């Protein structure tokens, strides 16, 4: 916050006007409590705030402070709904004057050029399904060991087996497998293939989980995200939701959000 008490009043957005935002007291409270918790060593915080209370504004306030703390800082928004990715990205642009990168379907952040803020769909960061035992056996019978198949995604594996059945050259397929396994999406230590791996965990990340009640560390589509960024002890995460209970009764758990930054329900 600047000396005038207004937030981000020096930012210029694409519309060509300076955007001024005066945060509500509870939004400032959430910001300050989050950083106190993170600075004390707590990895994850949760914001419970009623619908319409400005959760995106609160996230942007945290992003602004986080990024200003050092050049190695980055922010990532993980959205459960694809249609909300563009909406969240637009609000970041409007509030902070920063055009975030988009990771979703055909939209992709260039490898090695990670912008300060990225908004991604959860689906785009999932790990690809790999070859099953029967498919690996089919390769073995053609003289291609499982080690050469590596972390090739199953969708590509099926295409290669179909091509081989049609008479494709075995050496050509082996070369294609080798190229796939040299790709940055291939992590041989984790034995996984994912677009997540472009987001270098050596950066100090603040990962924001939108609609946090839809995430849980117990879910296979979520725990690899937490583990990836937790490699860096300086990274932190946060989540915001109006209803911090999952419909399937799976607990959000202390692993993801052990610290409560704000509890601001509608009633």
C-alpha positions, 0 to 999 in steps of 0.5 A: 500500500502506498502513502496515500492509502490507495492500492496499486494507484500507479498501475496502468492497464490496457484500457489506458487509465490508472486503476485505483483500488481501496481494499476493505479492512478484511482484505487487508487483514487477509493479506497481512495474516497470510504473510505472517503465517507464510513468514512463520514457516507455514506453507499453506493458508486458506481464505474463507470469504463469502461469494462477492467479497473480492477473493480475486482482489485479495489474491492480487494483493498477495501477488503484488507483495510476493513479487515485490519481495524478489526477482526469483518470485513467481505466482501461479493460479490453478483454476478447477474450471477452464472457463474461469481461467480467462476470467481470472487472468482478465481480473489480474490484468485489470487490477495489477496491470500485468498480463499473466501467462495462460496454460490451458489446452492450446494456450501455453507459456513458452518453456524457459520464459516463465512470466511473473504470473501464470493462470492455469487450468488444473487439467493442463497440469495433470500427469499423462497416463503412461503405457500399461503392462500389455503395451509395454509387453507389445513393445518388448516383443518387437525388440523395444525394451520398457526403458526405451518407452520411458515416460512416453504418454499412452496416447502416443504409445497407442499410435506407435503400436498401431503404426508398428502393426502396420509395418512401420520401421522399428528404428524410426519408432525407437528414435521417436521414443528417444526424442519424446523422452528428451522432451522437457515434459519428461521427468525420469526421476518422477517417471511422469510426463506433464506440462507442470514440469516447465514451471521450475520449482527452483523459483519461489512460487506462490500457488493460489488454488481457486475454489479451494474446496475442490482441491485435496491432497488426497486426490491424484490430480492435486497431490503432485502439484503440491509435491512439485512446488514443495521441493522449494522450501521458500515456496508457499500456497494459498486457497480461497473459497466461500464453502470450505467443505467438499461435497464428497466429504474428502477433507481439505486437510492440514497438508494443503492449508494448515493456516487460516488467514481469514474467516469472513462468511456471509452471515 
